[in-house]
């Protein structure tokens, strides 16, 4: 359970840096830059001390990266521009856990206990209460529907990225082979970066890209945010996420990681003075209680 908590902390910090960098240089350029930097750092680890691009689970980890880092992140950034961050995070985090639970049962036969399902549901309920939009949508209905579909796509990407990672670990365990989380993160992000670059290149070729070139001054101002986002998110955060999936099923890991936006709100409150609402505090309390219960159940 410790690696899941560590993942939550790192993802929470990463979200703050990601938001800052996206506002400065645009979401696609910020995303691609942080992924390339993270791939470089993870590659140094994987080829220096890990297993590089090898291992019996490699096809599953590449597929996990293609779906999670690639298609999932593309859907997430698209949803952000259509329905905003709160509803996007709500759809992604609250749907990923139940989708992954079903997917892992179908692919690996992992049967969650009634207690795990109940506590996981309590965590997701708390996240939903805290992150649900305060007002009804007032924009274009078709834009809203498309944004919701992208948010659901983001949830499927995160869920099946986790499930295929678990399948890769199962393949390693079947022959009593070991692999570290840093190597898995490198293999996944390599497929994700390729998918993202192909998608971005397609947008540019079709004249659909809205990204603009920025001056060296703007890139210099955003460099620190991009570096720390790359370190806390796709480098250390994802390595810990893979570590968590190595030792625990998705039904235990994803509900805990789903609380990352709540911790981000707390950090934003302390750093930027963005005080959460009463409903947010109630939802956070429910989520923390569910997380504590899940940790206690695993310890037993």
C-alpha positions as CSV (number, residue, x, y, z in Angstrom):
1,X,0.0,0.0,0.0
2,X,3.0,2.3,0.6
3,X,3.9,2.7,-3.1
4,X,0.2,3.6,-3.9
5,X,0.4,6.4,-1.3
6,X,3.8,7.6,-2.6
7,X,2.3,7.6,-6.1
8,X,-0.6,9.8,-4.9
9,X,1.8,12.3,-3.4
10,X,4.0,12.5,-6.5
11,X,1.0,12.8,-8.9
12,X,-0.5,15.5,-6.7
13,X,2.6,17.6,-6.9
14,X,2.9,16.9,-10.6
15,X,-0.6,18.2,-11.4
16,X,0.4,21.6,-10.0
17,X,3.5,21.8,-12.2
18,X,1.6,20.5,-15.2
19,X,-1.0,23.2,-14.9
20,X,1.7,26.0,-14.7
21,X,3.6,24.7,-17.7
22,X,0.5,24.1,-19.8
23,X,-0.6,27.8,-19.2
24,X,2.8,29.0,-20.4
25,X,3.5,27.0,-23.5
26,X,0.3,25.1,-24.3
27,X,-0.9,21.7,-23.2
28,X,0.5,19.6,-26.2
29,X,4.0,21.2,-26.1
30,X,4.1,20.9,-22.3
31,X,2.9,17.3,-22.4
32,X,5.3,16.2,-25.1
33,X,8.3,18.0,-23.5
34,X,7.7,16.4,-20.1
35,X,7.3,13.0,-21.6
36,X,10.5,13.3,-23.7
37,X,12.4,14.4,-20.6
38,X,10.9,11.6,-18.5
39,X,11.7,9.0,-21.2
40,X,15.4,10.2,-21.2
41,X,15.7,10.0,-17.4
42,X,14.0,6.6,-17.2
43,X,16.0,5.4,-20.2
44,X,19.2,6.2,-18.3
45,X,18.0,4.1,-15.4
46,X,16.6,1.2,-17.5
47,X,19.6,0.8,-19.7
48,X,22.2,1.5,-17.0
49,X,20.8,-0.5,-14.1
50,X,17.5,-2.1,-15.3
51,X,16.5,-4.4,-18.1
52,X,16.2,-1.8,-20.9
53,X,13.9,-2.9,-23.7
54,X,13.8,-6.6,-22.7
55,X,11.8,-9.0,-20.6
56,X,9.0,-11.4,-21.1
57,X,6.4,-8.8,-20.2
58,X,7.7,-6.2,-22.7
59,X,4.8,-6.6,-25.2
60,X,2.2,-6.0,-22.4
61,X,4.1,-3.0,-21.0
62,X,4.4,-1.4,-24.5
63,X,0.6,-2.0,-25.0
64,X,0.0,-0.5,-21.5
65,X,2.0,2.6,-22.5
66,X,0.3,3.0,-25.8
67,X,-3.1,2.9,-24.2
68,X,-2.4,4.7,-20.9
69,X,0.3,7.3,-21.7
70,X,-0.7,7.6,-25.4
71,X,-4.4,7.3,-26.1
72,X,-5.5,8.0,-22.5
73,X,-3.5,11.2,-22.2
74,X,-4.6,12.4,-25.6
75,X,-8.2,11.9,-24.5
76,X,-7.5,13.6,-21.2
77,X,-6.0,16.8,-22.8
78,X,-8.9,16.9,-25.3
79,X,-11.4,16.6,-22.5
80,X,-9.7,19.4,-20.5
81,X,-10.3,21.9,-23.4
82,X,-14.0,20.9,-23.7
83,X,-15.3,20.3,-20.2
84,X,-12.6,21.8,-17.9
85,X,-10.3,20.1,-15.4
86,X,-12.7,19.3,-12.6
87,X,-15.2,17.3,-14.7
88,X,-12.3,15.7,-16.6
89,X,-10.6,14.5,-13.4
90,X,-13.9,13.4,-12.0
91,X,-14.6,11.2,-15.0
92,X,-11.1,9.8,-15.3
93,X,-10.5,9.0,-11.6
94,X,-13.9,7.8,-10.7
95,X,-14.4,5.6,-13.8
96,X,-10.9,4.2,-14.0
97,X,-11.1,2.0,-10.9
98,X,-14.3,0.1,-11.7
99,X,-13.3,-0.3,-15.3
100,X,-9.9,-1.7,-14.3
101,X,-11.6,-4.0,-11.7
102,X,-13.7,-5.6,-14.5
103,X,-10.8,-5.6,-16.9
104,X,-8.5,-7.3,-14.5
105,X,-11.1,-9.9,-13.6
106,X,-11.7,-10.7,-17.3
107,X,-8.0,-10.8,-18.2
108,X,-6.4,-12.2,-15.0
109,X,-9.3,-13.6,-13.0
110,X,-8.6,-11.4,-10.0
111,X,-11.7,-11.4,-7.8
112,X,-11.9,-8.4,-5.5
113,X,-13.5,-9.0,-2.1
114,X,-16.7,-7.4,-1.1
115,X,-14.8,-5.2,1.4
116,X,-12.4,-4.0,-1.2
117,X,-15.3,-3.1,-3.6
118,X,-17.1,-1.3,-0.8
119,X,-14.1,0.7,0.4
120,X,-13.1,1.5,-3.2
121,X,-16.6,2.7,-3.9
122,X,-16.4,5.0,-0.7
123,X,-13.1,6.5,-1.9
124,X,-14.5,7.2,-5.4
125,X,-17.7,8.6,-3.9
126,X,-15.6,11.0,-1.8
127,X,-13.6,12.1,-4.9
128,X,-16.8,12.6,-6.8
129,X,-18.4,14.8,-4.1
130,X,-15.3,16.9,-3.9
131,X,-14.6,17.3,-7.6
132,X,-18.1,17.6,-9.1
133,X,-18.7,20.9,-10.8
134,X,-20.6,23.5,-8.7
135,X,-22.8,24.7,-11.6
136,X,-24.6,23.1,-14.4
137,X,-23.1,23.2,-17.9
138,X,-24.1,26.3,-19.8
139,X,-22.1,25.8,-23.0
140,X,-22.7,24.1,-26.3
141,X,-24.4,20.7,-25.7
142,X,-22.5,18.9,-28.5
143,X,-19.2,20.2,-27.2
144,X,-20.2,18.9,-23.7
145,X,-21.1,15.5,-25.0
146,X,-17.9,15.2,-27.0
147,X,-15.9,16.3,-23.9
148,X,-17.6,13.7,-21.7
149,X,-16.8,11.0,-24.3
150,X,-13.2,12.1,-24.2
151,X,-13.2,12.0,-20.4
152,X,-14.6,8.4,-20.6
153,X,-11.8,7.6,-23.1
154,X,-9.3,8.9,-20.6
155,X,-10.7,6.7,-17.9
156,X,-10.5,3.6,-20.2
157,X,-6.9,4.6,-21.0
158,X,-5.9,4.8,-17.4
159,X,-7.8,1.6,-16.4
160,X,-6.5,-0.6,-19.2
161,X,-3.0,0.9,-18.9
162,X,-3.0,-0.5,-15.3
163,X,-4.6,-3.8,-16.3
164,X,-2.1,-4.5,-19.1
165,X,0.7,-3.6,-16.7
166,X,-0.7,-6.2,-14.3
167,X,-0.7,-8.7,-17.2
168,X,2.9,-8.0,-17.9
169,X,3.8,-8.6,-14.2
170,X,1.9,-11.9,-14.3
171,X,3.9,-13.0,-17.4
172,X,7.1,-12.2,-15.4
173,X,5.9,-14.1,-12.3
174,X,4.9,-17.1,-14.4
175,X,8.6,-17.8,-15.2
176,X,9.8,-16.4,-11.8
177,X,11.5,-13.4,-13.5
178,X,11.8,-10.0,-11.8
179,X,11.6,-6.5,-13.2
180,X,11.8,-3.1,-11.5
181,X,9.2,-0.3,-11.7
182,X,11.6,2.1,-13.4
183,X,12.2,-0.2,-16.3
184,X,8.5,-0.8,-16.7
185,X,7.9,2.9,-16.6
186,X,10.5,3.4,-19.3
187,X,9.0,0.7,-21.6
188,X,5.5,2.2,-21.1
189,X,6.5,5.8,-21.7
190,X,8.4,4.9,-24.9
191,X,5.2,3.6,-26.5
192,X,3.3,6.5,-25.1
193,X,5.7,9.1,-26.5
194,X,5.6,7.5,-29.9
195,X,1.8,7.5,-29.9
196,X,1.6,11.1,-28.8
197,X,4.2,12.3,-31.4
198,X,2.3,10.5,-34.2
199,X,-1.0,12.1,-33.1
200,X,0.5,15.5,-32.8
201,X,2.2,15.1,-36.2
202,X,-1.1,14.1,-37.7
203,X,-2.8,17.3,-36.3
204,X,0.0,19.4,-37.8
205,X,-0.3,17.7,-41.2
206,X,-4.0,18.3,-41.2
207,X,-3.7,21.9,-40.1
208,X,-5.6,21.1,-36.9
209,X,-2.9,21.9,-34.3
210,X,-3.6,25.1,-32.3
211,X,-0.1,25.1,-30.7
212,X,2.1,28.2,-31.4
213,X,5.8,28.8,-31.2
214,X,7.0,30.5,-28.1
215,X,10.0,32.7,-27.5
216,X,13.1,31.5,-25.5
217,X,12.0,33.8,-22.7
218,X,8.7,31.9,-22.3
219,X,10.4,28.5,-22.5
220,X,13.0,29.6,-19.9
221,X,10.1,30.7,-17.6
222,X,8.4,27.3,-18.0
223,X,11.5,25.1,-17.8
224,X,11.4,24.6,-14.1
225,X,7.8,23.6,-14.1
226,X,8.3,21.2,-16.9
227,X,11.3,19.6,-15.2
228,X,9.6,19.1,-11.9
229,X,6.5,17.9,-13.6
230,X,8.5,15.3,-15.5
231,X,10.2,14.2,-12.3
232,X,7.2,14.0,-10.1
233,X,4.8,12.6,-12.7
234,X,5.9,10.3,-15.5
235,X,9.3,9.6,-14.0
236,X,9.1,8.9,-10.2
237,X,5.3,8.9,-10.0
238,X,4.8,6.3,-12.7
239,X,7.7,4.2,-11.4
240,X,6.0,4.1,-8.0
241,X,2.6,3.5,-9.7
242,X,4.1,0.4,-11.4
243,X,5.7,-0.7,-8.1
244,X,2.2,-0.5,-6.6
245,X,0.7,-2.5,-9.4
246,X,3.5,-5.1,-9.0
247,X,2.4,-5.9,-5.4
248,X,-1.3,-5.1,-5.4
249,X,-4.3,-5.5,-7.7
250,X,-5.9,-2.5,-9.5
251,X,-8.9,-2.5,-7.2
252,X,-6.6,-1.5,-4.3
253,X,-4.2,0.8,-6.2
254,X,-6.5,3.0,-8.4
255,X,-8.9,4.2,-5.7
256,X,-6.0,5.4,-3.6
257,X,-4.4,7.1,-6.6
258,X,-7.8,8.7,-7.4
259,X,-7.4,10.8,-4.3
260,X,-4.4,12.7,-5.9
261,X,-6.6,15.6,-7.0
262,X,-7.8,16.1,-3.4
263,X,-4.2,16.4,-2.2
264,X,-3.5,18.7,-5.1
265,X,-6.4,21.0,-3.8
266,X,-4.8,20.9,-0.3
267,X,-1.4,21.9,-1.7
268,X,-2.9,24.6,-3.8
269,X,-4.7,25.9,-0.7
270,X,-1.4,26.1,1.1
271,X,0.7,27.5,-1.7
272,X,-1.8,29.7,-3.7
273,X,-4.4,30.3,-1.0
274,X,-7.2,28.7,-3.1
275,X,-9.5,27.7,-0.2
276,X,-11.6,24.6,-0.9
277,X,-15.4,24.7,-0.4
278,X,-17.3,22.9,2.4
279,X,-18.4,20.2,-0.1
280,X,-14.8,19.6,-1.1
281,X,-13.8,19.2,2.5
282,X,-16.7,16.7,3.1
283,X,-15.7,14.7,0.0
284,X,-12.1,14.7,1.0
285,X,-12.9,13.4,4.4
286,X,-15.0,10.6,3.0
287,X,-12.2,9.6,0.5
288,X,-9.6,9.6,3.3
289,X,-11.7,7.4,5.5
290,X,-12.2,5.0,2.7
291,X,-8.4,5.0,2.0
292,X,-7.6,4.4,5.6
293,X,-10.1,1.5,5.7
294,X,-8.5,0.0,2.5
295,X,-5.0,0.2,4.0
296,X,-6.2,-1.4,7.3
297,X,-7.9,-4.2,5.3
298,X,-4.7,-5.0,3.4
299,X,-2.6,-4.9,6.6
300,X,-4.9,-7.7,8.0
